[in-house]
Amino acid sequence: QERRKAMERKRKIEVGGDEGGLKRAEVSHHDQEDGGGVNPLTLAPYTQRYYDILQGRKGLPVWQARGELVRMLNEHQTTVLVGETGSGKTTQVAQFICDAGFCTYDPQTAQASQMIGCTQPRRVAAMSVAKRVSEEMDVSLGGQVGYTIRFEDVSGPSTVIKFLTDGMLLREAMTDPTLSRYSVIILDEAHERTLATDILFGLLKEILEKRKDLKLVVMSATLE
């Protein structure tokens, strides 16, 4: 029991605590604050708006934990991230994971063979977060960043980050039992404990046993 608790502590990140020992992810284009960088997804120069937004992103509590998050993903199949509302985890974590190379994408052909999926408990959240993230990444909505909700799929072959409702991910699992199109699954707002989320937890536990390459990130506002 004690060993299990120790392992749980090792794979858990709390946003907003003491970040003195956290490592920063080596994502060079984020450090070019004066412009001149090239977007690795579109191979086009970043717009000035990207850099303006980037300054705000760097002020979010979760930004300081990005290096630690990447380290945890490399060392563990499942990672738990706890951060209160407003910490930035919903919009930032998927981007950190993408920047660290956890999705498979060819910028020459604009084709993604594996992507990052981030579930949201509500349709409106999936749509609004996808729009915001596409702006922050300086890409088009429906291109490298998309969303899927009931009766509406705004994603495509180039999508590397997709926001979708819990129910839509369950529906995808019916036709793709191992969720082979995904390299990382992020369960956001896990503390809300919807029926779909509870079912997903059980389903993903089985999938993780079959797919050792799949990563799971559980995000919650509380430790419960």
MOUR-V798111 format. One record per backbone hydrogen bond with DSSP energy under -0.5 kcal/mol. CO is the residue of the C=O (numbers start at 1). NH is the residue of the N-H. E is the energy in kcal/mol with one decimal. If there is no record, write none. Layout:
co=CO nh=NH e=E
co=CO nh=NH e=E
This chain:
co=1 nh=5 e=-2.2
co=2 nh=6 e=-2.2
co=3 nh=7 e=-2.2
co=4 nh=8 e=-2.3
co=5 nh=9 e=-2.1
co=6 nh=10 e=-1.8
co=7 nh=11 e=-1.4
co=9 nh=12 e=-1.2
co=11 nh=80 e=-2.2
co=13 nh=15 e=-0.6
co=13 nh=82 e=-3.2
co=14 nh=17 e=-0.9
co=17 nh=19 e=-0.8
co=19 nh=22 e=-1.7
co=25 nh=27 e=-1.6
co=26 nh=28 e=-0.6
co=27 nh=30 e=-1.4
co=28 nh=31 e=-1.6
co=29 nh=32 e=-0.6
co=31 nh=33 e=-1.6
co=32 nh=35 e=-1.3
co=37 nh=46 e=-2.4
co=39 nh=43 e=-2.9
co=44 nh=39 e=-3.0
co=47 nh=51 e=-1.1
co=48 nh=52 e=-2.1
co=49 nh=53 e=-2.5
co=50 nh=54 e=-2.3
co=51 nh=55 e=-1.4
co=52 nh=56 e=-0.8
co=53 nh=56 e=-0.5
co=53 nh=57 e=-1.9
co=54 nh=58 e=-2.1
co=56 nh=59 e=-1.0
co=57 nh=60 e=-1.7
co=60 nh=63 e=-1.3
co=60 nh=64 e=-0.6
co=61 nh=64 e=-0.8
co=62 nh=65 e=-1.4
co=63 nh=66 e=-1.5
co=65 nh=69 e=-2.3
co=66 nh=70 e=-2.1
co=67 nh=71 e=-2.1
co=68 nh=72 e=-2.4
co=69 nh=73 e=-2.3
co=70 nh=74 e=-2.0
co=71 nh=75 e=-1.5
co=72 nh=76 e=-2.5
co=77 nh=216 e=-2.8
co=79 nh=81 e=-0.5
co=79 nh=218 e=-2.9
co=80 nh=13 e=-2.9
co=80 nh=82 e=-0.5
co=81 nh=83 e=-0.5
co=81 nh=220 e=-2.2
co=82 nh=15 e=-3.3
co=84 nh=87 e=-1.8
co=87 nh=62 e=-2.1
co=88 nh=92 e=-2.2
co=89 nh=93 e=-1.6
co=92 nh=96 e=-2.4
co=93 nh=97 e=-2.3
co=94 nh=98 e=-2.1
co=95 nh=99 e=-3.0
co=96 nh=100 e=-1.6
co=97 nh=102 e=-1.8
co=98 nh=101 e=-1.8
co=103 nh=105 e=-0.7
co=104 nh=113 e=-1.8
co=104 nh=114 e=-1.3
co=105 nh=107 e=-0.6
co=106 nh=109 e=-0.5
co=106 nh=110 e=-1.7
co=106 nh=111 e=-1.4
co=111 nh=106 e=-2.7
co=114 nh=104 e=-1.5
co=115 nh=117 e=-0.5
co=115 nh=183 e=-2.7
co=115 nh=184 e=-1.1
co=116 nh=162 e=-2.9
co=117 nh=186 e=-3.4
co=118 nh=164 e=-2.0
co=119 nh=188 e=-1.1
co=120 nh=166 e=-1.0
co=122 nh=126 e=-1.8
co=123 nh=127 e=-2.1
co=124 nh=128 e=-2.7
co=125 nh=129 e=-2.7
co=126 nh=130 e=-1.6
co=127 nh=131 e=-2.0
co=128 nh=132 e=-2.2
co=129 nh=133 e=-2.8
co=130 nh=134 e=-2.3
co=131 nh=135 e=-1.6
co=132 nh=136 e=-2.3
co=133 nh=137 e=-2.2
co=134 nh=139 e=-2.6
co=135 nh=138 e=-0.7
co=140 nh=143 e=-1.9
co=140 nh=145 e=-1.0
co=144 nh=160 e=-2.8
co=144 nh=161 e=-1.9
co=145 nh=142 e=-3.4
co=145 nh=143 e=-0.6
co=146 nh=163 e=-2.4
co=147 nh=154 e=-2.7
co=148 nh=165 e=-1.2
co=149 nh=152 e=-2.2
co=152 nh=149 e=-2.9
co=152 nh=154 e=-0.5
co=153 nh=155 e=-0.7
co=154 nh=147 e=-1.9
co=156 nh=159 e=-1.7
co=157 nh=112 e=-3.2
co=160 nh=116 e=-3.0
co=161 nh=146 e=-2.4
co=162 nh=118 e=-2.8
co=163 nh=148 e=-2.2
co=164 nh=120 e=-2.1
co=165 nh=169 e=-1.8
co=166 nh=170 e=-2.0
co=167 nh=171 e=-2.0
co=168 nh=172 e=-2.2
co=169 nh=173 e=-1.9
co=170 nh=174 e=-0.8
co=171 nh=174 e=-0.7
co=171 nh=175 e=-0.8
co=172 nh=175 e=-0.8
co=172 nh=176 e=-2.1
co=176 nh=179 e=-2.4
co=179 nh=182 e=-2.0
co=181 nh=115 e=-2.6
co=183 nh=215 e=-2.0
co=184 nh=117 e=-2.7
co=185 nh=187 e=-0.5
co=185 nh=217 e=-2.7
co=186 nh=119 e=-2.9
co=186 nh=188 e=-0.8
co=187 nh=219 e=-3.0
co=189 nh=192 e=-1.9
co=190 nh=193 e=-1.2
co=194 nh=198 e=-2.3
co=195 nh=199 e=-2.2
co=196 nh=200 e=-2.4
co=197 nh=201 e=-2.2
co=198 nh=202 e=-1.5
co=199 nh=203 e=-2.4
co=200 nh=204 e=-3.4
co=201 nh=205 e=-1.7
co=202 nh=206 e=-1.3
co=203 nh=207 e=-2.1
co=204 nh=208 e=-2.9
co=205 nh=209 e=-1.1
co=206 nh=210 e=-1.1
co=207 nh=211 e=-2.9
co=210 nh=212 e=-0.7
co=211 nh=214 e=-1.0
co=215 nh=185 e=-2.6
co=216 nh=79 e=-2.7
co=217 nh=187 e=-3.0
co=217 nh=219 e=-0.6
co=218 nh=81 e=-3.1
co=219 nh=190 e=-2.6
co=220 nh=83 e=-2.3
